[in-house]
């Protein structure tokens, strides 16, 4: 996949461009279906499969406050879209000047003339352009005159229709509520956070006998406080683990932390960037009356995590 981060880097239209447009936050099963359809359609017409997205997320520009946390930051979004076998990912820098472009101008000057769009595949509710005036009706109105086809991609429902339509909003809600196992059903993979291992309070190993890696997070969306069965990716190796998110009430820290005990692991990883995949929530955080009670609970958590991960 080729990544293009400036429209000016496109010097000529692409051959038979089949495109889709979206923010693709989460690159969930619905997004994956859309991207797959673009790849298949491009293959049918000997064309180029193209996805168009924006950075930063338009809500960060249009709505300065109260915008939702992102499910996937830019780096991860690119990695996930690459797995779809899209030929070209165009990431348009989004600012107020770009936001002021009319839908007609965006279609005619950017999609058709610059990119060479022959087919556009989008979801039923997607809107674009100034004041969100661009929609399915507008695209179809211009399609014949500008020489492109509009294809609608059907909404994807969650497995067994448990949570209705798959959407970034629904996934975000599940993660915030700690329902990471249900989020996995919509994402098609485990919810993942990334971060750097930093110096912690140095009591996990010395005091409790269970060393933990303390993480300074890169991600914005953090699962609900509690204990989770996880897998951990470190230097291209995968390990089982138990993650704790919260405030360590037994020690009255009142300081939010994300830390993970990596099973059967003894390497020094301070300063390393790691990835934590959340498989299932085990329990709430709890204040224990003494250290021995906490140690017994950690041992139990580890056994439960092993069963979850291997099962």
C-alpha positions as CSV (number, residue, x, y, z in Angstrom):
1,X,0.0,0.0,0.0
2,X,1.2,3.5,-0.9
3,X,0.5,6.2,1.6
4,X,-0.1,9.8,0.3
5,X,-0.3,12.5,2.8
6,X,-0.5,15.6,0.5
7,X,-2.9,16.0,-2.4
8,X,-0.2,17.9,-4.2
9,X,1.8,14.7,-4.4
10,X,-0.8,13.3,-6.8
11,X,0.6,14.4,-10.2
12,X,-1.9,12.5,-12.4
13,X,-5.2,10.6,-11.9
14,X,-5.1,7.0,-11.0
15,X,-6.2,4.3,-13.4
16,X,-9.9,3.4,-13.0
17,X,-9.9,4.7,-9.4
18,X,-12.4,2.9,-7.1
19,X,-12.5,4.9,-3.9
20,X,-14.1,5.0,-0.5
21,X,-14.0,7.9,2.0
22,X,-14.2,7.8,5.8
23,X,-12.6,8.5,9.1
24,X,-12.3,4.8,9.7
25,X,-11.9,5.2,13.4
26,X,-11.4,1.7,14.7
27,X,-11.2,0.1,11.2
28,X,-13.9,-2.2,12.5
29,X,-15.7,-5.0,10.7
30,X,-18.0,-2.6,8.9
31,X,-15.0,-0.6,7.6
32,X,-13.2,-3.8,6.7
33,X,-16.2,-4.9,4.6
34,X,-16.2,-1.6,2.8
35,X,-12.5,-1.7,2.1
36,X,-12.8,-5.3,0.9
37,X,-15.5,-4.3,-1.5
38,X,-13.3,-1.5,-2.9
39,X,-10.4,-3.9,-3.5
40,X,-12.7,-6.5,-5.2
41,X,-14.4,-3.9,-7.5
42,X,-11.0,-2.4,-8.5
43,X,-9.8,-5.9,-9.4
44,X,-13.0,-6.4,-11.6
45,X,-12.2,-3.3,-13.7
46,X,-8.4,-3.5,-13.6
47,X,-8.4,-0.4,-11.5
48,X,-6.8,1.1,-8.4
49,X,-8.3,0.5,-4.9
50,X,-8.1,3.8,-3.0
51,X,-9.2,4.8,0.6
52,X,-9.4,8.4,1.6
53,X,-9.3,9.5,5.2
54,X,-8.4,12.6,7.2
55,X,-5.9,13.7,9.8
56,X,-6.6,15.0,12.3
57,X,-10.1,13.6,12.7
58,X,-12.5,16.3,11.4
59,X,-14.2,16.5,14.8
60,X,-11.0,17.7,16.3
61,X,-11.1,20.7,14.0
62,X,-14.8,21.4,13.8
63,X,-15.6,20.7,17.5
64,X,-12.8,21.9,19.8
65,X,-14.3,20.4,22.9
66,X,-16.2,17.3,23.9
67,X,-15.0,15.2,21.0
68,X,-14.9,11.5,21.6
69,X,-11.6,9.7,22.3
70,X,-10.3,7.9,19.2
71,X,-10.4,4.1,19.0
72,X,-7.3,4.0,16.8
73,X,-4.7,6.7,16.5
74,X,-3.2,7.6,13.1
75,X,-0.3,5.1,13.2
76,X,-2.6,2.1,14.0
77,X,-5.2,3.2,11.6
78,X,-2.7,3.1,8.7
79,X,-1.5,-0.4,9.8
80,X,-5.0,-1.7,9.9
81,X,-6.0,-0.3,6.5
82,X,-2.8,-1.7,5.0
83,X,-4.0,-5.2,5.9
84,X,-7.1,-4.7,3.7
85,X,-4.8,-4.8,0.6
86,X,-5.9,-1.3,-0.5
87,X,-3.5,0.0,-3.2
88,X,-3.5,3.7,-2.1
89,X,-4.3,5.4,1.2
90,X,-4.8,9.1,0.8
91,X,-4.7,10.9,4.1
92,X,-5.9,14.5,3.6
93,X,-4.7,17.1,6.2
94,X,-7.9,18.4,7.6
95,X,-8.1,22.1,8.6
96,X,-10.7,24.8,8.5
97,X,-9.7,25.8,5.0
98,X,-10.4,22.3,3.8
99,X,-13.6,22.1,5.8
100,X,-14.8,25.1,3.8
101,X,-14.7,23.3,0.5
102,X,-18.1,22.7,-0.9
103,X,-19.2,19.1,-1.6
104,X,-19.5,19.8,-5.4
105,X,-15.9,21.2,-5.5
106,X,-14.6,18.2,-3.5
107,X,-16.3,15.8,-5.9
108,X,-15.3,17.5,-9.1
109,X,-11.9,18.9,-8.4
110,X,-10.4,16.4,-6.0
111,X,-12.2,13.1,-6.5
112,X,-12.8,13.2,-10.2
113,X,-10.2,15.4,-11.8
114,X,-7.2,14.9,-9.4
115,X,-7.8,11.3,-8.2
116,X,-9.6,9.9,-11.3
117,X,-12.6,8.5,-9.5
118,X,-14.7,6.0,-11.6
119,X,-16.5,4.3,-8.8
120,X,-17.2,5.5,-5.2
121,X,-18.4,3.0,-2.6
122,X,-19.7,4.5,0.6
123,X,-22.0,3.7,3.5
124,X,-25.6,4.9,3.5
125,X,-25.2,7.6,6.0
126,X,-21.8,9.1,5.0
127,X,-21.7,12.9,4.5
128,X,-18.9,15.2,3.5
129,X,-18.1,18.8,2.4
130,X,-19.0,22.1,3.8
131,X,-21.9,21.8,6.2
132,X,-22.1,18.1,5.4
133,X,-24.0,18.9,2.2
134,X,-22.4,16.0,0.4
135,X,-24.5,12.9,0.6
136,X,-25.7,9.9,-1.5
137,X,-28.3,12.1,-3.3
138,X,-25.7,14.7,-4.3
139,X,-23.2,12.1,-5.5
140,X,-25.9,10.4,-7.7
141,X,-26.9,13.8,-9.1
142,X,-23.4,14.4,-10.4
143,X,-22.5,10.8,-11.3
144,X,-23.7,10.8,-14.9
145,X,-22.3,14.2,-15.8
146,X,-18.9,13.6,-14.2
147,X,-18.6,10.0,-15.3
148,X,-18.6,7.9,-12.1
149,X,-20.7,5.3,-10.5
150,X,-22.1,5.3,-6.9
151,X,-22.3,2.0,-5.0
152,X,-23.8,1.8,-1.5
153,X,-22.2,-0.5,1.1
154,X,-24.7,-2.2,3.4
155,X,-24.5,-1.7,7.1
156,X,-23.0,-4.6,9.0
157,X,-24.8,-5.9,12.1
158,X,-23.0,-7.2,15.1
159,X,-22.9,-11.1,15.4
160,X,-26.3,-12.4,16.4
161,X,-27.4,-8.7,16.2
162,X,-26.6,-8.4,19.9
163,X,-25.7,-4.7,19.7
164,X,-27.3,-3.6,16.4
165,X,-25.3,-1.9,13.7
166,X,-21.5,-2.0,14.0
167,X,-20.2,1.5,14.5
168,X,-17.3,3.4,16.1
169,X,-19.7,4.9,18.6
170,X,-21.0,1.5,19.7
171,X,-17.4,0.1,20.0
172,X,-16.3,3.2,22.0
173,X,-19.1,2.7,24.5
174,X,-18.3,-1.0,25.0
175,X,-14.6,-0.3,25.7
176,X,-15.4,2.5,28.1
177,X,-17.7,0.1,29.9
178,X,-15.0,-2.5,30.1
179,X,-16.9,-4.9,27.7
180,X,-13.8,-5.6,25.7
181,X,-14.9,-9.1,24.7
182,X,-18.0,-7.6,23.0
183,X,-15.9,-4.9,21.4
184,X,-13.8,-7.7,19.8
185,X,-16.9,-8.9,18.0
186,X,-17.3,-5.6,16.3
187,X,-13.6,-4.9,15.7
188,X,-12.7,-8.3,14.4
189,X,-9.7,-8.2,16.7
190,X,-9.0,-7.4,20.3
191,X,-9.0,-3.8,21.4
192,X,-5.4,-2.7,21.7
193,X,-3.6,0.1,23.5
194,X,0.0,1.1,23.0
195,X,2.5,2.8,25.2
196,X,6.0,3.0,26.6
197,X,7.1,1.1,29.7
198,X,8.2,3.6,32.4
199,X,9.5,3.4,35.9
200,X,6.7,2.5,38.3
201,X,6.5,2.5,42.1
202,X,8.6,-0.7,42.2
203,X,6.5,-2.7,44.5
204,X,4.9,-5.2,42.1
205,X,8.0,-7.4,42.1
206,X,9.6,-6.5,45.4
207,X,6.5,-6.3,47.6
208,X,4.0,-8.6,45.9
209,X,6.2,-11.0,43.9
210,X,4.5,-10.1,40.6
211,X,6.6,-7.5,38.7
212,X,4.5,-5.2,36.4
213,X,5.3,-3.0,33.5
214,X,3.8,0.4,34.0
215,X,2.7,2.1,30.8
216,X,2.4,5.7,29.7
217,X,-0.3,5.4,27.1
218,X,-0.3,6.7,23.6
219,X,-4.0,5.9,23.1
220,X,-6.9,8.1,24.2
221,X,-9.6,5.4,24.7
222,X,-8.9,3.4,27.9
223,X,-11.1,0.5,29.1
224,X,-13.0,0.8,32.4
225,X,-10.9,0.4,35.6
226,X,-10.5,-3.2,36.6
227,X,-8.4,-6.3,35.9
228,X,-8.2,-7.9,32.5
229,X,-6.8,-10.9,30.7
230,X,-4.5,-9.6,28.0
231,X,-1.8,-10.5,25.6
232,X,1.2,-8.3,25.2
233,X,3.3,-7.7,22.1
234,X,6.9,-6.8,22.9
235,X,9.6,-6.7,20.2
236,X,7.5,-8.8,17.8
237,X,6.9,-11.5,20.5
238,X,3.6,-12.3,22.1
239,X,3.0,-13.1,25.8
240,X,0.1,-13.7,28.1
241,X,-0.6,-11.2,30.9
242,X,-2.9,-9.7,33.4
243,X,-3.5,-5.9,33.2
244,X,-4.7,-3.6,36.0
245,X,-6.3,-0.3,35.1
246,X,-7.1,2.1,37.9
247,X,-6.0,3.6,41.1
248,X,-4.6,0.7,43.2
249,X,-7.1,1.3,46.1
250,X,-5.3,-1.1,48.5
251,X,-2.4,1.4,48.5
252,X,-4.5,4.5,48.5
253,X,-2.4,5.9,45.6
254,X,-5.2,8.0,44.0
255,X,-3.1,8.0,40.8
256,X,-4.4,6.5,37.6
257,X,-2.2,3.8,36.1
258,X,-2.1,1.1,33.5
259,X,0.2,-1.8,34.4
260,X,0.6,-5.3,33.2
261,X,2.1,-8.4,34.7
262,X,3.6,-10.4,31.8
263,X,3.5,-14.1,32.5
264,X,6.8,-16.1,32.2
265,X,8.8,-12.9,31.4
266,X,11.9,-11.5,33.0
267,X,13.5,-9.2,30.5
268,X,14.2,-5.5,31.2
269,X,11.9,-3.6,29.0
270,X,12.1,0.0,30.4
271,X,11.7,2.4,27.6
272,X,10.3,-0.2,25.2
273,X,7.0,0.4,23.3
274,X,4.6,-2.4,23.9
275,X,1.0,-3.2,22.8
276,X,-1.6,-4.6,25.1
277,X,-4.6,-6.6,23.6
278,X,-7.6,-6.7,25.9
279,X,-9.3,-10.1,25.8
280,X,-11.7,-10.1,28.7
281,X,-12.5,-8.2,31.9
282,X,-11.9,-10.4,35.0
283,X,-13.1,-8.2,37.8
284,X,-13.5,-4.7,39.3
285,X,-10.7,-3.1,41.2
286,X,-11.0,-3.9,44.9
287,X,-9.5,-2.6,48.1
288,X,-7.9,-5.5,50.1
289,X,-7.5,-5.4,53.9
290,X,-3.8,-6.6,53.7
291,X,-1.0,-7.5,51.3
292,X,-1.5,-11.3,51.7
293,X,-5.1,-11.0,50.6
294,X,-4.0,-9.0,47.5
295,X,-1.3,-11.6,46.6
296,X,-3.9,-14.4,46.8
297,X,-6.2,-12.5,44.5
298,X,-3.4,-11.8,42.0
299,X,-2.6,-15.5,41.9
300,X,-6.3,-16.2,41.2
301,X,-6.4,-13.5,38.5
302,X,-3.4,-15.1,36.8
303,X,-5.1,-18.5,36.7
304,X,-8.3,-17.1,35.4
305,X,-6.4,-15.1,32.7
306,X,-4.6,-18.3,31.6
307,X,-7.9,-20.1,31.2
308,X,-9.5,-17.2,29.3
309,X,-6.5,-16.8,26.9
310,X,-6.0,-20.5,26.3
311,X,-9.7,-21.2,26.1
